[in-house]
Amino acid sequence: MTQYAINQNSPFKDGLIIIDRPHRGPQEIWYCWDEADFIKRVNQWASSKRDSTEEYDLHTFDGCFDYHSHDLSTSTIIRFADFESRWLMNPARDIEQPLVMLEWIIELETDEE
């Protein structure tokens, strides 16, 4: 089994991992490089939808998060600063790919026997 360690030198410490749980269907996990990337992606998504965005300030992170999550059961954001080693002790395999992509974790070299 692959073992990981937290990468304190990640160049993407401002990154975000987003875990969306809709009312129905499977959860979706995605990541952004930083808050500006999140705002950009939500605005792109909003421009392709027909719902009204007037009640949301899509120029701010909080407004974008409120708009993005308004029709989900839950939406959770994980930031590097909140990331704890317990994720490595009991890894949630469903977020392993974003952790690797943001370089928040690095694979430990192990001796294969």
Jmol script that loads the backbone (N, CA, C; Angstrom):
load data "model"
ATOM      1  N   MET A   1       0.843  -1.180   0.000  1.00  0.00           N
ATOM      2  CA  MET A   1       0.000   0.000   0.000  1.00  0.00           C
ATOM      3  C   MET A   1       0.885   1.240   0.000  1.00  0.00           C
ATOM      4  N   THR A   2       0.537   2.196  -0.812  1.00  0.00           N
ATOM      5  CA  THR A   2       1.306   3.430  -0.907  1.00  0.00           C
ATOM      6  C   THR A   2       1.139   4.244   0.360  1.00  0.00           C
ATOM      7  N   GLN A   3       2.258   4.781   0.833  1.00  0.00           N
ATOM      8  CA  GLN A   3       2.218   5.640   2.014  1.00  0.00           C
ATOM      9  C   GLN A   3       2.615   7.047   1.603  1.00  0.00           C
ATOM     10  N   TYR A   4       1.996   8.028   2.264  1.00  0.00           N
ATOM     11  CA  TYR A   4       2.222   9.423   1.935  1.00  0.00           C
ATOM     12  C   TYR A   4       2.628  10.218   3.164  1.00  0.00           C
ATOM     13  N   ALA A   5       3.222  11.364   2.917  1.00  0.00           N
ATOM     14  CA  ALA A   5       3.535  12.328   3.968  1.00  0.00           C
ATOM     15  C   ALA A   5       3.053  13.690   3.495  1.00  0.00           C
ATOM     16  N   ILE A   6       2.731  14.556   4.448  1.00  0.00           N
ATOM     17  CA  ILE A   6       2.332  15.912   4.089  1.00  0.00           C
ATOM     18  C   ILE A   6       3.534  16.643   3.524  1.00  0.00           C
ATOM     19  N   ASN A   7       3.330  17.330   2.427  1.00  0.00           N
ATOM     20  CA  ASN A   7       4.388  18.096   1.772  1.00  0.00           C
ATOM     21  C   ASN A   7       4.295  19.552   2.236  1.00  0.00           C
ATOM     22  N   GLN A   8       5.083  19.913   3.222  1.00  0.00           N
ATOM     23  CA  GLN A   8       5.071  21.284   3.742  1.00  0.00           C
ATOM     24  C   GLN A   8       5.603  22.290   2.728  1.00  0.00           C
ATOM     25  N   ASN A   9       6.240  21.812   1.673  1.00  0.00           N
ATOM     26  CA  ASN A   9       6.805  22.689   0.652  1.00  0.00           C
ATOM     27  C   ASN A   9       5.939  22.752  -0.605  1.00  0.00           C
ATOM     28  N   SER A  10       4.684  22.363  -0.505  1.00  0.00           N
ATOM     29  CA  SER A  10       3.805  22.400  -1.666  1.00  0.00           C
ATOM     30  C   SER A  10       3.732  23.814  -2.238  1.00  0.00           C
ATOM     31  N   PRO A  11       3.887  23.959  -3.552  1.00  0.00           N
ATOM     32  CA  PRO A  11       3.745  25.285  -4.153  1.00  0.00           C
ATOM     33  C   PRO A  11       2.283  25.714  -4.268  1.00  0.00           C
ATOM     34  N   PHE A  12       1.363  24.826  -3.887  1.00  0.00           N
ATOM     35  CA  PHE A  12      -0.067  25.104  -4.044  1.00  0.00           C
ATOM     36  C   PHE A  12      -0.799  25.124  -2.700  1.00  0.00           C
ATOM     37  N   LYS A  13      -0.192  25.738  -1.688  1.00  0.00           N
ATOM     38  CA  LYS A  13      -0.805  25.787  -0.364  1.00  0.00           C
ATOM     39  C   LYS A  13      -2.082  26.626  -0.336  1.00  0.00           C
ATOM     40  N   ASP A  14      -2.293  27.438  -1.362  1.00  0.00           N
ATOM     41  CA  ASP A  14      -3.530  28.218  -1.445  1.00  0.00           C
ATOM     42  C   ASP A  14      -4.640  27.448  -2.149  1.00  0.00           C
ATOM     43  N   GLY A  15      -4.352  26.216  -2.535  1.00  0.00           N
ATOM     44  CA  GLY A  15      -5.325  25.394  -3.249  1.00  0.00           C
ATOM     45  C   GLY A  15      -6.508  25.015  -2.379  1.00  0.00           C
ATOM     46  N   LEU A  16      -7.548  24.540  -3.041  1.00  0.00           N
ATOM     47  CA  LEU A  16      -8.781  24.129  -2.371  1.00  0.00           C
ATOM     48  C   LEU A  16      -9.212  22.774  -2.924  1.00  0.00           C
ATOM     49  N   ILE A  17      -9.675  21.911  -2.040  1.00  0.00           N
ATOM     50  CA  ILE A  17     -10.314  20.670  -2.468  1.00  0.00           C
ATOM     51  C   ILE A  17     -11.783  20.822  -2.110  1.00  0.00           C
ATOM     52  N   ILE A  18     -12.645  20.592  -3.090  1.00  0.00           N
ATOM     53  CA  ILE A  18     -14.075  20.779  -2.893  1.00  0.00           C
ATOM     54  C   ILE A  18     -14.760  19.419  -3.000  1.00  0.00           C
ATOM     55  N   ILE A  19     -15.542  19.100  -1.979  1.00  0.00           N
ATOM     56  CA  ILE A  19     -16.303  17.850  -1.960  1.00  0.00           C
ATOM     57  C   ILE A  19     -17.776  18.229  -1.993  1.00  0.00           C
ATOM     58  N   ASP A  20     -18.423  17.962  -3.114  1.00  0.00           N
ATOM     59  CA  ASP A  20     -19.836  18.285  -3.294  1.00  0.00           C
ATOM     60  C   ASP A  20     -20.680  17.032  -3.154  1.00  0.00           C
ATOM     61  N   ARG A  21     -21.703  17.134  -2.337  1.00  0.00           N
ATOM     62  CA  ARG A  21     -22.648  16.030  -2.173  1.00  0.00           C
ATOM     63  C   ARG A  21     -24.026  16.525  -2.607  1.00  0.00           C
ATOM     64  N   PRO A  22     -24.485  16.074  -3.772  1.00  0.00           N
ATOM     65  CA  PRO A  22     -25.816  16.477  -4.221  1.00  0.00           C
ATOM     66  C   PRO A  22     -26.895  15.768  -3.409  1.00  0.00           C
ATOM     67  N   HIS A  23     -28.126  16.217  -3.574  1.00  0.00           N
ATOM     68  CA  HIS A  23     -29.233  15.553  -2.888  1.00  0.00           C
ATOM     69  C   HIS A  23     -29.398  14.128  -3.389  1.00  0.00           C
ATOM     70  N   ARG A  24     -29.078  13.917  -4.667  1.00  0.00           N
ATOM     71  CA  ARG A  24     -29.143  12.580  -5.260  1.00  0.00           C
ATOM     72  C   ARG A  24     -27.897  12.368  -6.097  1.00  0.00           C
ATOM     73  N   GLY A  25     -27.476  11.138  -6.179  1.00  0.00           N
ATOM     74  CA  GLY A  25     -26.323  10.817  -7.008  1.00  0.00           C
ATOM     75  C   GLY A  25     -25.024  10.828  -6.221  1.00  0.00           C
ATOM     76  N   PRO A  26     -23.939  10.499  -6.903  1.00  0.00           N
ATOM     77  CA  PRO A  26     -22.645  10.381  -6.233  1.00  0.00           C
ATOM     78  C   PRO A  26     -22.032  11.749  -5.936  1.00  0.00           C
ATOM     79  N   GLN A  27     -21.156  11.760  -4.944  1.00  0.00           N
ATOM     80  CA  GLN A  27     -20.438  12.994  -4.635  1.00  0.00           C
ATOM     81  C   GLN A  27     -19.436  13.300  -5.735  1.00  0.00           C
ATOM     82  N   GLU A  28     -19.085  14.568  -5.842  1.00  0.00           N
ATOM     83  CA  GLU A  28     -18.095  14.994  -6.815  1.00  0.00           C
ATOM     84  C   GLU A  28     -16.966  15.686  -6.061  1.00  0.00           C
ATOM     85  N   ILE A  29     -15.752  15.333  -6.431  1.00  0.00           N
ATOM     86  CA  ILE A  29     -14.577  15.915  -5.782  1.00  0.00           C
ATOM     87  C   ILE A  29     -13.740  16.592  -6.846  1.00  0.00           C
ATOM     88  N   TRP A  30     -13.405  17.856  -6.599  1.00  0.00           N
ATOM     89  CA  TRP A  30     -12.596  18.602  -7.549  1.00  0.00           C
ATOM     90  C   TRP A  30     -11.690  19.549  -6.779  1.00  0.00           C
ATOM     91  N   TYR A  31     -10.805  20.206  -7.481  1.00  0.00           N
ATOM     92  CA  TYR A  31      -9.867  21.087  -6.792  1.00  0.00           C
ATOM     93  C   TYR A  31      -9.631  22.342  -7.618  1.00  0.00           C
ATOM     94  N   CYS A  32      -9.166  23.376  -6.932  1.00  0.00           N
ATOM     95  CA  CYS A  32      -8.794  24.636  -7.562  1.00  0.00           C
ATOM     96  C   CYS A  32      -7.423  25.027  -7.032  1.00  0.00           C
ATOM     97  N   TRP A  33      -6.715  25.796  -7.820  1.00  0.00           N
ATOM     98  CA  TRP A  33      -5.362  26.204  -7.433  1.00  0.00           C
ATOM     99  C   TRP A  33      -5.385  27.245  -6.320  1.00  0.00           C
ATOM    100  N   ASP A  34      -6.443  28.064  -6.251  1.00  0.00           N
ATOM    101  CA  ASP A  34      -6.576  29.095  -5.224  1.00  0.00           C
ATOM    102  C   ASP A  34      -7.991  29.657  -5.283  1.00  0.00           C
ATOM    103  N   GLU A  35      -8.295  30.659  -4.425  1.00  0.00           N
ATOM    104  CA  GLU A  35      -9.638  31.226  -4.406  1.00  0.00           C
ATOM    105  C   GLU A  35      -9.993  31.896  -5.732  1.00  0.00           C
ATOM    106  N   ALA A  36      -9.025  32.562  -6.368  1.00  0.00           N
ATOM    107  CA  ALA A  36      -9.290  33.214  -7.650  1.00  0.00           C
ATOM    108  C   ALA A  36      -9.694  32.187  -8.708  1.00  0.00           C
ATOM    109  N   ASP A  37      -9.064  31.029  -8.699  1.00  0.00           N
ATOM    110  CA  ASP A  37      -9.416  29.957  -9.634  1.00  0.00           C
ATOM    111  C   ASP A  37     -10.831  29.457  -9.347  1.00  0.00           C
ATOM    112  N   PHE A  38     -11.179  29.336  -8.062  1.00  0.00           N
ATOM    113  CA  PHE A  38     -12.533  28.920  -7.682  1.00  0.00           C
ATOM    114  C   PHE A  38     -13.560  29.927  -8.208  1.00  0.00           C
ATOM    115  N   ILE A  39     -13.309  31.218  -7.997  1.00  0.00           N
ATOM    116  CA  ILE A  39     -14.215  32.267  -8.460  1.00  0.00           C
ATOM    117  C   ILE A  39     -14.373  32.191  -9.978  1.00  0.00           C
ATOM    118  N   LYS A  40     -13.261  32.021 -10.677  1.00  0.00           N
ATOM    119  CA  LYS A  40     -13.299  31.923 -12.141  1.00  0.00           C
ATOM    120  C   LYS A  40     -14.137  30.728 -12.597  1.00  0.00           C
ATOM    121  N   ARG A  41     -13.925  29.572 -11.990  1.00  0.00           N
ATOM    122  CA  ARG A  41     -14.662  28.371 -12.393  1.00  0.00           C
ATOM    123  C   ARG A  41     -16.151  28.478 -12.090  1.00  0.00           C
ATOM    124  N   VAL A  42     -16.486  29.033 -10.926  1.00  0.00           N
ATOM    125  CA  VAL A  42     -17.905  29.185 -10.582  1.00  0.00           C
ATOM    126  C   VAL A  42     -18.571  30.164 -11.538  1.00  0.00           C
ATOM    127  N   ASN A  43     -17.888  31.245 -11.887  1.00  0.00           N
ATOM    128  CA  ASN A  43     -18.450  32.205 -12.833  1.00  0.00           C
ATOM    129  C   ASN A  43     -18.654  31.579 -14.210  1.00  0.00           C
ATOM    130  N   GLN A  44     -17.717  30.745 -14.646  1.00  0.00           N
ATOM    131  CA  GLN A  44     -17.879  30.054 -15.924  1.00  0.00           C
ATOM    132  C   GLN A  44     -19.088  29.119 -15.872  1.00  0.00           C
ATOM    133  N   TRP A  45     -19.221  28.410 -14.773  1.00  0.00           N
ATOM    134  CA  TRP A  45     -20.341  27.495 -14.593  1.00  0.00           C
ATOM    135  C   TRP A  45     -21.657  28.275 -14.556  1.00  0.00           C
ATOM    136  N   ALA A  46     -21.678  29.397 -13.817  1.00  0.00           N
ATOM    137  CA  ALA A  46     -22.888  30.208 -13.688  1.00  0.00           C
ATOM    138  C   ALA A  46     -23.330  30.768 -15.041  1.00  0.00           C
ATOM    139  N   SER A  47     -22.366  31.127 -15.879  1.00  0.00           N
ATOM    140  CA  SER A  47     -22.718  31.707 -17.177  1.00  0.00           C
ATOM    141  C   SER A  47     -23.356  30.665 -18.113  1.00  0.00           C
ATOM    142  N   SER A  48     -23.146  29.386 -17.813  1.00  0.00           N
ATOM    143  CA  SER A  48     -23.735  28.335 -18.652  1.00  0.00           C
ATOM    144  C   SER A  48     -25.101  27.872 -18.136  1.00  0.00           C
ATOM    145  N   LYS A  49     -25.510  28.381 -16.981  1.00  0.00           N
ATOM    146  CA  LYS A  49     -26.789  27.972 -16.385  1.00  0.00           C
ATOM    147  C   LYS A  49     -27.826  29.064 -16.608  1.00  0.00           C
ATOM    148  N   ARG A  50     -29.059  28.693 -16.414  1.00  0.00           N
ATOM    149  CA  ARG A  50     -30.145  29.653 -16.633  1.00  0.00           C
ATOM    150  C   ARG A  50     -30.664  30.266 -15.340  1.00  0.00           C
ATOM    151  N   ASP A  51     -30.186  29.815 -14.178  1.00  0.00           N
ATOM    152  CA  ASP A  51     -30.729  30.358 -12.945  1.00  0.00           C
ATOM    153  C   ASP A  51     -30.195  31.764 -12.680  1.00  0.00           C
ATOM    154  N   SER A  52     -30.923  32.475 -11.883  1.00  0.00           N
ATOM    155  CA  SER A  52     -30.567  33.852 -11.553  1.00  0.00           C
ATOM    156  C   SER A  52     -29.390  33.874 -10.584  1.00  0.00           C
ATOM    157  N   THR A  53     -28.483  34.798 -10.835  1.00  0.00           N
ATOM    158  CA  THR A  53     -27.323  34.960  -9.937  1.00  0.00           C
ATOM    159  C   THR A  53     -27.393  36.289  -9.200  1.00  0.00           C
ATOM    160  N   GLU A  54     -28.504  37.024  -9.360  1.00  0.00           N
ATOM    161  CA  GLU A  54     -28.611  38.379  -8.812  1.00  0.00           C
ATOM    162  C   GLU A  54     -28.412  38.443  -7.306  1.00  0.00           C
ATOM    163  N   GLU A  55     -28.828  37.423  -6.580  1.00  0.00           N
ATOM    164  CA  GLU A  55     -28.708  37.474  -5.115  1.00  0.00           C
ATOM    165  C   GLU A  55     -27.319  37.078  -4.613  1.00  0.00           C
ATOM    166  N   TYR A  56     -26.409  36.754  -5.516  1.00  0.00           N
ATOM    167  CA  TYR A  56     -25.064  36.314  -5.131  1.00  0.00           C
ATOM    168  C   TYR A  56     -24.024  37.293  -5.680  1.00  0.00           C
ATOM    169  N   ASP A  57     -23.026  37.590  -4.867  1.00  0.00           N
ATOM    170  CA  ASP A  57     -21.913  38.422  -5.328  1.00  0.00           C
ATOM    171  C   ASP A  57     -20.849  37.492  -5.907  1.00  0.00           C
ATOM    172  N   LEU A  58     -20.880  37.316  -7.212  1.00  0.00           N
ATOM    173  CA  LEU A  58     -19.971  36.375  -7.857  1.00  0.00           C
ATOM    174  C   LEU A  58     -18.576  36.941  -8.065  1.00  0.00           C
ATOM    175  N   HIS A  59     -18.295  38.083  -7.442  1.00  0.00           N
ATOM    176  CA  HIS A  59     -16.943  38.654  -7.483  1.00  0.00           C
ATOM    177  C   HIS A  59     -16.153  38.284  -6.231  1.00  0.00           C
ATOM    178  N   THR A  60     -16.837  37.655  -5.260  1.00  0.00           N
ATOM    179  CA  THR A  60     -16.177  37.284  -4.011  1.00  0.00           C
ATOM    180  C   THR A  60     -16.200  35.773  -3.833  1.00  0.00           C
ATOM    181  N   PHE A  61     -15.258  35.285  -3.046  1.00  0.00           N
ATOM    182  CA  PHE A  61     -15.200  33.852  -2.771  1.00  0.00           C
ATOM    183  C   PHE A  61     -16.471  33.399  -2.061  1.00  0.00           C
ATOM    184  N   ASP A  62     -16.887  34.134  -1.024  1.00  0.00           N
ATOM    185  CA  ASP A  62     -18.080  33.730  -0.263  1.00  0.00           C
ATOM    186  C   ASP A  62     -19.330  33.725  -1.134  1.00  0.00           C
ATOM    187  N   GLY A  63     -19.486  34.740  -1.983  1.00  0.00           N
ATOM    188  CA  GLY A  63     -20.637  34.787  -2.878  1.00  0.00           C
ATOM    189  C   GLY A  63     -20.634  33.631  -3.855  1.00  0.00           C
ATOM    190  N   CYS A  64     -19.465  33.314  -4.389  1.00  0.00           N
ATOM    191  CA  CYS A  64     -19.354  32.182  -5.316  1.00  0.00           C
ATOM    192  C   CYS A  64     -19.639  30.864  -4.610  1.00  0.00           C
ATOM    193  N   PHE A  65     -19.132  30.725  -3.384  1.00  0.00           N
ATOM    194  CA  PHE A  65     -19.393  29.491  -2.645  1.00  0.00           C
ATOM    195  C   PHE A  65     -20.887  29.346  -2.365  1.00  0.00           C
ATOM    196  N   ASP A  66     -21.544  30.438  -1.957  1.00  0.00           N
ATOM    197  CA  ASP A  66     -22.984  30.385  -1.698  1.00  0.00           C
ATOM    198  C   ASP A  66     -23.751  29.999  -2.959  1.00  0.00           C
ATOM    199  N   TYR A  67     -23.379  30.601  -4.090  1.00  0.00           N
ATOM    200  CA  TYR A  67     -24.054  30.265  -5.351  1.00  0.00           C
ATOM    201  C   TYR A  67     -23.802  28.803  -5.724  1.00  0.00           C
ATOM    202  N   HIS A  68     -22.541  28.395  -5.643  1.00  0.00           N
ATOM    203  CA  HIS A  68     -22.173  27.034  -6.025  1.00  0.00           C
ATOM    204  C   HIS A  68     -22.905  25.993  -5.178  1.00  0.00           C
ATOM    205  N   SER A  69     -23.025  26.247  -3.901  1.00  0.00           N
ATOM    206  CA  SER A  69     -23.561  25.226  -2.994  1.00  0.00           C
ATOM    207  C   SER A  69     -25.069  25.326  -2.768  1.00  0.00           C
ATOM    208  N   HIS A  70     -25.733  26.296  -3.367  1.00  0.00           N
ATOM    209  CA  HIS A  70     -27.152  26.511  -3.039  1.00  0.00           C
ATOM    210  C   HIS A  70     -28.068  25.348  -3.399  1.00  0.00           C
ATOM    211  N   ASP A  71     -27.704  24.537  -4.373  1.00  0.00           N
ATOM    212  CA  ASP A  71     -28.579  23.409  -4.714  1.00  0.00           C
ATOM    213  C   ASP A  71     -27.954  22.049  -4.402  1.00  0.00           C
ATOM    214  N   LEU A  72     -26.966  22.044  -3.516  1.00  0.00           N
ATOM    215  CA  LEU A  72     -26.327  20.799  -3.085  1.00  0.00           C
ATOM    216  C   LEU A  72     -26.792  20.435  -1.685  1.00  0.00           C
ATOM    217  N   SER A  73     -26.671  19.155  -1.340  1.00  0.00           N
ATOM    218  CA  SER A  73     -26.940  18.747   0.027  1.00  0.00           C
ATOM    219  C   SER A  73     -25.867  19.345   0.945  1.00  0.00           C
ATOM    220  N   THR A  74     -24.605  19.164   0.570  1.00  0.00           N
ATOM    221  CA  THR A  74     -23.485  19.802   1.272  1.00  0.00           C
ATOM    222  C   THR A  74     -22.351  20.056   0.287  1.00  0.00           C
ATOM    223  N   SER A  75     -21.546  21.017   0.615  1.00  0.00           N
ATOM    224  CA  SER A  75     -20.315  21.280  -0.120  1.00  0.00           C
ATOM    225  C   SER A  75     -19.263  21.615   0.918  1.00  0.00           C
ATOM    226  N   THR A  76     -18.176  20.884   0.898  1.00  0.00           N
ATOM    227  CA  THR A  76     -17.111  21.050   1.881  1.00  0.00           C
ATOM    228  C   THR A  76     -15.843  21.494   1.178  1.00  0.00           C
ATOM    229  N   ILE A  77     -15.181  22.480   1.770  1.00  0.00           N
ATOM    230  CA  ILE A  77     -13.908  22.947   1.220  1.00  0.00           C
ATOM    231  C   ILE A  77     -12.805  22.593   2.205  1.00  0.00           C
ATOM    232  N   ILE A  78     -11.767  21.965   1.675  1.00  0.00           N
ATOM    233  CA  ILE A  78     -10.599  21.629   2.482  1.00  0.00           C
ATOM    234  C   ILE A  78      -9.453  22.524   2.017  1.00  0.00           C
ATOM    235  N   ARG A  79      -8.843  23.204   2.968  1.00  0.00           N
ATOM    236  CA  ARG A  79      -7.688  24.065   2.687  1.00  0.00           C
ATOM    237  C   ARG A  79      -6.445  23.417   3.283  1.00  0.00           C
ATOM    238  N   PHE A  80      -5.306  23.729   2.688  1.00  0.00           N
ATOM    239  CA  PHE A  80      -4.051  23.161   3.179  1.00  0.00           C
ATOM    240  C   PHE A  80      -3.851  23.488   4.651  1.00  0.00           C
ATOM    241  N   ALA A  81      -4.160  24.719   5.044  1.00  0.00           N
ATOM    242  CA  ALA A  81      -3.955  25.140   6.432  1.00  0.00           C
ATOM    243  C   ALA A  81      -4.760  24.290   7.417  1.00  0.00           C
ATOM    244  N   ASP A  82      -5.875  23.752   6.957  1.00  0.00           N
ATOM    245  CA  ASP A  82      -6.728  22.928   7.817  1.00  0.00           C
ATOM    246  C   ASP A  82      -6.438  21.443   7.679  1.00  0.00           C
ATOM    247  N   PHE A  83      -5.593  21.130   6.732  1.00  0.00           N
ATOM    248  CA  PHE A  83      -5.282  19.742   6.415  1.00  0.00           C
ATOM    249  C   PHE A  83      -4.447  19.144   7.550  1.00  0.00           C
ATOM    250  N   GLU A  84      -4.837  18.014   8.039  1.00  0.00           N
ATOM    251  CA  GLU A  84      -4.147  17.399   9.174  1.00  0.00           C
ATOM    252  C   GLU A  84      -3.587  16.044   8.791  1.00  0.00           C
ATOM    253  N   SER A  85      -2.573  15.634   9.539  1.00  0.00           N
ATOM    254  CA  SER A  85      -1.940  14.349   9.240  1.00  0.00           C
ATOM    255  C   SER A  85      -2.881  13.170   9.450  1.00  0.00           C
ATOM    256  N   ARG A  86      -3.991  13.396  10.143  1.00  0.00           N
ATOM    257  CA  ARG A  86      -4.944  12.282  10.322  1.00  0.00           C
ATOM    258  C   ARG A  86      -5.482  11.794   8.987  1.00  0.00           C
ATOM    259  N   TRP A  87      -5.498  12.669   7.978  1.00  0.00           N
ATOM    260  CA  TRP A  87      -5.939  12.255   6.654  1.00  0.00           C
ATOM    261  C   TRP A  87      -4.980  11.203   6.095  1.00  0.00           C
ATOM    262  N   LEU A  88      -3.738  11.283   6.523  1.00  0.00           N
ATOM    263  CA  LEU A  88      -2.753  10.325   6.039  1.00  0.00           C
ATOM    264  C   LEU A  88      -2.800   9.025   6.835  1.00  0.00           C
ATOM    265  N   MET A  89      -3.148   9.120   8.104  1.00  0.00           N
ATOM    266  CA  MET A  89      -3.230   7.926   8.933  1.00  0.00           C
ATOM    267  C   MET A  89      -4.462   7.092   8.559  1.00  0.00           C
ATOM    268  N   ASN A  90      -5.522   7.764   8.188  1.00  0.00           N
ATOM    269  CA  ASN A  90      -6.752   7.095   7.780  1.00  0.00           C
ATOM    270  C   ASN A  90      -7.186   7.747   6.473  1.00  0.00           C
ATOM    271  N   PRO A  91      -6.457   7.497   5.393  1.00  0.00           N
ATOM    272  CA  PRO A  91      -6.680   8.256   4.164  1.00  0.00           C
ATOM    273  C   PRO A  91      -8.045   8.008   3.537  1.00  0.00           C
ATOM    274  N   ALA A  92      -8.638   9.099   3.129  1.00  0.00           N
ATOM    275  CA  ALA A  92      -9.871   9.012   2.356  1.00  0.00           C
ATOM    276  C   ALA A  92      -9.441   8.887   0.906  1.00  0.00           C
ATOM    277  N   ARG A  93      -9.509   7.703   0.381  1.00  0.00           N
ATOM    278  CA  ARG A  93      -9.008   7.431  -0.970  1.00  0.00           C
ATOM    279  C   ARG A  93      -9.696   8.285  -2.027  1.00  0.00           C
ATOM    280  N   ASP A  94     -10.904   8.745  -1.732  1.00  0.00           N
ATOM    281  CA  ASP A  94     -11.606   9.529  -2.738  1.00  0.00           C
ATOM    282  C   ASP A  94     -11.010  10.917  -2.945  1.00  0.00           C
ATOM    283  N   ILE A  95     -10.179  11.394  -2.028  1.00  0.00           N
ATOM    284  CA  ILE A  95      -9.533  12.691  -2.251  1.00  0.00           C
ATOM    285  C   ILE A  95      -8.032  12.560  -2.520  1.00  0.00           C
ATOM    286  N   GLU A  96      -7.565  11.354  -2.687  1.00  0.00           N
ATOM    287  CA  GLU A  96      -6.141  11.141  -2.908  1.00  0.00           C
ATOM    288  C   GLU A  96      -5.641  11.862  -4.164  1.00  0.00           C
ATOM    289  N   GLN A  97      -6.378  11.780  -5.269  1.00  0.00           N
ATOM    290  CA  GLN A  97      -5.927  12.409  -6.506  1.00  0.00           C
ATOM    291  C   GLN A  97      -5.772  13.933  -6.360  1.00  0.00           C
ATOM    292  N   PRO A  98      -6.770  14.653  -5.813  1.00  0.00           N
ATOM    293  CA  PRO A  98      -6.555  16.088  -5.623  1.00  0.00           C
ATOM    294  C   PRO A  98      -5.382  16.399  -4.684  1.00  0.00           C
ATOM    295  N   LEU A  99      -5.197  15.581  -3.671  1.00  0.00           N
ATOM    296  CA  LEU A  99      -4.070  15.795  -2.753  1.00  0.00           C
ATOM    297  C   LEU A  99      -2.744  15.697  -3.491  1.00  0.00           C
ATOM    298  N   VAL A 100      -2.651  14.731  -4.387  1.00  0.00           N
ATOM    299  CA  VAL A 100      -1.432  14.545  -5.174  1.00  0.00           C
ATOM    300  C   VAL A 100      -1.277  15.682  -6.191  1.00  0.00           C
ATOM    301  N   MET A 101      -2.370  16.053  -6.868  1.00  0.00           N
ATOM    302  CA  MET A 101      -2.307  17.104  -7.884  1.00  0.00           C
ATOM    303  C   MET A 101      -1.887  18.444  -7.286  1.00  0.00           C
ATOM    304  N   LEU A 102      -2.369  18.751  -6.089  1.00  0.00           N
ATOM    305  CA  LEU A 102      -2.001  20.000  -5.419  1.00  0.00           C
ATOM    306  C   LEU A 102      -0.665  19.878  -4.691  1.00  0.00           C
ATOM    307  N   GLU A 103      -0.074  18.697  -4.758  1.00  0.00           N
ATOM    308  CA  GLU A 103       1.208  18.399  -4.109  1.00  0.00           C
ATOM    309  C   GLU A 103       1.158  18.642  -2.600  1.00  0.00           C
ATOM    310  N   TRP A 104      -0.005  18.373  -2.004  1.00  0.00           N
ATOM    311  CA  TRP A 104      -0.135  18.470  -0.563  1.00  0.00           C
ATOM    312  C   TRP A 104       0.440  17.241   0.123  1.00  0.00           C
ATOM    313  N   ILE A 105       0.513  16.146  -0.610  1.00  0.00           N
ATOM    314  CA  ILE A 105       1.124  14.934  -0.081  1.00  0.00           C
ATOM    315  C   ILE A 105       2.158  14.448  -1.081  1.00  0.00           C
ATOM    316  N   ILE A 106       3.129  13.758  -0.554  1.00  0.00           N
ATOM    317  CA  ILE A 106       4.152  13.150  -1.401  1.00  0.00           C
ATOM    318  C   ILE A 106       4.254  11.680  -1.026  1.00  0.00           C
ATOM    319  N   GLU A 107       4.544  10.895  -2.030  1.00  0.00           N
ATOM    320  CA  GLU A 107       4.664   9.460  -1.816  1.00  0.00           C
ATOM    321  C   GLU A 107       5.987   9.174  -1.112  1.00  0.00           C
ATOM    322  N   LEU A 108       5.929   8.339  -0.101  1.00  0.00           N
ATOM    323  CA  LEU A 108       7.137   7.929   0.608  1.00  0.00           C
ATOM    324  C   LEU A 108       7.739   6.731  -0.093  1.00  0.00           C
ATOM    325  N   GLU A 109       9.027   6.744  -0.198  1.00  0.00           N
ATOM    326  CA  GLU A 109       9.707   5.586  -0.783  1.00  0.00           C
ATOM    327  C   GLU A 109       9.742   4.487   0.258  1.00  0.00           C
ATOM    328  N   THR A 110       9.360   3.300  -0.165  1.00  0.00           N
ATOM    329  CA  THR A 110       9.379   2.158   0.732  1.00  0.00           C
ATOM    330  C   THR A 110      10.218   1.069   0.117  1.00  0.00           C
ATOM    331  N   ASP A 111      10.809   0.282   0.978  1.00  0.00           N
ATOM    332  CA  ASP A 111      11.599  -0.859   0.492  1.00  0.00           C
ATOM    333  C   ASP A 111      10.647  -1.985   0.146  1.00  0.00           C
ATOM    334  N   GLU A 112      10.681  -2.395  -1.092  1.00  0.00           N
ATOM    335  CA  GLU A 112       9.867  -3.530  -1.535  1.00  0.00           C
ATOM    336  C   GLU A 112      10.662  -4.801  -1.254  1.00  0.00           C
ATOM    337  N   GLU A 113       9.997  -5.768  -0.667  1.00  0.00           N
ATOM    338  CA  GLU A 113      10.695  -7.030  -0.378  1.00  0.00           C
ATOM    339  C   GLU A 113      10.322  -8.066  -1.375  1.00  0.00           C
TER     340      GLU A 113
END
end "model"
wireframe off; spacefill off
backbone 0.3
color backbone group
